[in-house]
Amino acid sequence: MAEYKAIRDVEYMTLDQFQWEIDRFPPEYLTPDICYVVMQRYGDQLEHVPEEWKTEEMCIAAVKQDANAIEFVPEHLMEKVKAAAGVED
């Protein structure tokens, strides 16, 4: 399981500035930790998370927040995410 670090207040302020939309966030400042925080509030943003950053934990958070995020879960994580998030076929 990935370990995500708490993000700093300045990063929260930046997220607010960009309305929590990952695709609007400056890419040079985007981190997996920031993406994870966003998934806890706006699961639909999983679409914009780089594939290599999508972990089981992040995908579960996204799908629990917004069941429609399931379509952006990588295939190799799909069954575990569905089970953990309570999504049925």
MIMI-331884 format. One record per residue (C-alpha): residue number from 1; x, z, y. Coordinates in steps of 0.5 Angstrom, whole numbers, plus 500, padded with zeros to 3 digits. Each point is the difference from the previous one (the first is absolute). Example, Ala and Ser with C-alpha at 12.3 -4.5 7.8 and 13.67 -1.06 7.14 Angstrom:
<rs>
<r resi="1" X="525" Z="516" Y="491"/>
<r resi="2" X="502" Z="498" Y="507"/>
</rs>
This chain:
<rs>
<r resi="1" X="500" Z="500" Y="500"/>
<r resi="2" X="503" Z="498" Y="507"/>
<r resi="3" X="501" Z="506" Y="505"/>
<r resi="4" X="498" Z="498" Y="507"/>
<r resi="5" X="503" Z="504" Y="506"/>
<r resi="6" X="496" Z="502" Y="505"/>
<r resi="7" X="500" Z="496" Y="506"/>
<r resi="8" X="502" Z="502" Y="507"/>
<r resi="9" X="495" Z="501" Y="506"/>
<r resi="10" X="503" Z="494" Y="503"/>
<r resi="11" X="498" Z="496" Y="494"/>
<r resi="12" X="493" Z="502" Y="501"/>
<r resi="13" X="499" Z="498" Y="507"/>
<r resi="14" X="503" Z="493" Y="498"/>
<r resi="15" X="495" Z="500" Y="495"/>
<r resi="16" X="494" Z="502" Y="505"/>
<r resi="17" X="503" Z="495" Y="505"/>
<r resi="18" X="499" Z="494" Y="494"/>
<r resi="19" X="494" Z="503" Y="498"/>
<r resi="20" X="502" Z="501" Y="493"/>
<r resi="21" X="501" Z="493" Y="498"/>
<r resi="22" X="506" Z="499" Y="496"/>
<r resi="23" X="501" Z="492" Y="502"/>
<r resi="24" X="500" Z="502" Y="507"/>
<r resi="25" X="505" Z="506" Y="500"/>
<r resi="26" X="507" Z="497" Y="501"/>
<r resi="27" X="504" Z="499" Y="494"/>
<r resi="28" X="506" Z="502" Y="502"/>
<r resi="29" X="497" Z="507" Y="500"/>
<r resi="30" X="495" Z="500" Y="494"/>
<r resi="31" X="502" Z="504" Y="494"/>
<r resi="32" X="497" Z="502" Y="493"/>
<r resi="33" X="499" Z="507" Y="503"/>
<r resi="34" X="496" Z="497" Y="506"/>
<r resi="35" X="496" Z="495" Y="495"/>
<r resi="36" X="498" Z="506" Y="496"/>
<r resi="37" X="497" Z="504" Y="506"/>
<r resi="38" X="496" Z="494" Y="502"/>
<r resi="39" X="497" Z="499" Y="493"/>
<r resi="40" X="498" Z="507" Y="500"/>
<r resi="41" X="495" Z="498" Y="506"/>
<r resi="42" X="499" Z="493" Y="499"/>
<r resi="43" X="501" Z="497" Y="493"/>
<r resi="44" X="498" Z="493" Y="502"/>
<r resi="45" X="507" Z="500" Y="503"/>
<r resi="46" X="503" Z="499" Y="493"/>
<r resi="47" X="500" Z="493" Y="501"/>
<r resi="48" X="505" Z="500" Y="505"/>
<r resi="49" X="505" Z="505" Y="497"/>
<r resi="50" X="506" Z="496" Y="497"/>
<r resi="51" X="499" Z="499" Y="492"/>
<r resi="52" X="507" Z="504" Y="499"/>
<r resi="53" X="497" Z="506" Y="503"/>
<r resi="54" X="494" Z="500" Y="497"/>
<r resi="55" X="500" Z="506" Y="495"/>
<r resi="56" X="495" Z="503" Y="495"/>
<r resi="57" X="499" Z="506" Y="505"/>
<r resi="58" X="499" Z="496" Y="506"/>
<r resi="59" X="495" Z="495" Y="497"/>
<r resi="60" X="496" Z="506" Y="497"/>
<r resi="61" X="500" Z="503" Y="507"/>
<r resi="62" X="498" Z="493" Y="503"/>
<r resi="63" X="494" Z="499" Y="495"/>
<r resi="64" X="498" Z="507" Y="500"/>
<r resi="65" X="499" Z="499" Y="508"/>
<r resi="66" X="497" Z="493" Y="499"/>
<r resi="67" X="498" Z="497" Y="493"/>
<r resi="68" X="501" Z="493" Y="503"/>
<r resi="69" X="507" Z="501" Y="500"/>
<r resi="70" X="500" Z="499" Y="492"/>
<r resi="71" X="501" Z="493" Y="502"/>
<r resi="72" X="507" Z="501" Y="503"/>
<r resi="73" X="503" Z="505" Y="494"/>
<r resi="74" X="505" Z="496" Y="496"/>
<r resi="75" X="498" Z="498" Y="493"/>
<r resi="76" X="505" Z="505" Y="497"/>
<r resi="77" X="497" Z="506" Y="503"/>
<r resi="78" X="493" Z="498" Y="499"/>
<r resi="79" X="498" Z="504" Y="494"/>
<r resi="80" X="503" Z="506" Y="503"/>
<r resi="81" X="497" Z="500" Y="507"/>
<r resi="82" X="493" Z="498" Y="497"/>
<r resi="83" X="500" Z="506" Y="496"/>
<r resi="84" X="503" Z="505" Y="505"/>
<r resi="85" X="496" Z="498" Y="506"/>
<r resi="86" X="493" Z="499" Y="495"/>
<r resi="87" X="499" Z="493" Y="501"/>
<r resi="88" X="496" Z="497" Y="494"/>
<r resi="89" X="501" Z="492" Y="498"/>
</rs>
